[in-house]
Amino acid sequence: MNDEAEVRRIALSLPETVEKEAWGMPTFRVAGKMYITVPDDRTSFAVRCPRHERTELIAAEPEKFWVPPHEASSAWVRVRLAALDDAGELYDILLDSWQQAAPPRLTEVFTAPGTRPGTV
């Protein structure tokens, strides 16, 4: 089941990830850069996402992806946990956000499928 605990488990399996509370919610960071937040309602999470990709994601799967009005100018997208197909999709979304925040020294050595921690 995809829930906040599964988001935490996968996030902390990614190299050099640390959890830090900010704005009263869990956030996950690599090299000091935030790449996941889990808002108060715990039914969704937010990840980094370039705006041009975000628009396409929301148009293709609005039941899964959205952006609250106060985050419209950011490069983040919210993801509804209940709408995800499975843990593999959750992992892929979190990994993509991690790759956007992680320094090249980490992403260059953490690319081989099946060798990554947390792989489902």
N, C-alpha and C positions, 0 to 999 in steps of 0.2 A: 504494500500500500504506500502510495506517495503521500508523505506528510512532512511536517517540519523536521522530525527526527531523521528522516531519510535524506532531506536536503542537507542537514548538518553532517550526517555520516559521509555522504559523497564529498561535500565541500572539504571536510577535514582530511579526506584521503588524497586530495590533490597537493602536490609539493608546496611546502612552505606556507600553507594556508593557516591563518589564525582567525579565531572568532573574537569579535570585540563588540560590546554593546554600544550602540549610538542611537540617539533619539528614542531611547527606551525600547529598542528592538535589536535582535541579533543581526550582526553584519559579518561578512567573511571577506578577508583581505589577503592579498599576496603582494609581497614587497611593498607593503604600506598602501596599496591601492585596493579600494573596495570593489568587489565584483558580484556580491550577492547581498541582498537585504531580505529580511522576513518581516513584513509589516505586522501590526498588532493583531489582525484577524486570523493570522496563521493559516488561511486558506489559499494563499498565494505567496509568491516571492518575486523579487525584482532582480533582473540581471542586466549587464551591459549589452547594448545593442545599437549599432549605428542607425541613425534615423532613417536612412533610405531603406535599410533592411527591415526596420521596425514597421514601416508603413506596409510593406509587402506581407509581413507576418500577420499583422492585424487584419488586413483585407482577406487573406487566405483562410485564417482560422480565428475569427473574432470571439468564438466561445473559449478559446485557449489564451489568447494574447490581448492585452489592452494597456492603455496608458491613462492614468488619472489626469484630470486637467492641470493640477499643480506640477506635474512632471512632464508636461508637453514639450518643454524646451530642452529637456535632458536627452541624453543618449542611453536611456534605460527603457526596458519594457517589463510589464508585469505578466506573470504566468499563473494561471489557475491550476492548482495542484490536481484537483479532481478531474480536469479535462485532459490530462496527459494520458497517452496510450499505455505506458508502462515505465518501469524503472530505467530502462535503457534510454528512453526519450528524455527523462529527467537528467540522467547522467550526461547525455550529449549537450543539453542546454547549459548545464552548469560548467561543463568542460569548455564550451565555446566562450563563455563569459570569463572564465579563468584565463584562457589563452589571450584574451584582449587586454587583461590587466598584468599578466606575468611578464617578467623581463625575458628577453631572448635567451639568456643563459639557461632558463628553465624550460621554455617551450621547445628549444632545439633538441633537448635530450628526452623530452617527454612526449614522444610522438608515435611510438610503435604500438599499434593495436594489440590488445591482449596482454600487454606488459604494464599497463597503467593500474595503479591501485584503485579499487572501487569499481572496476569494470564489471558489468553485469552480463 
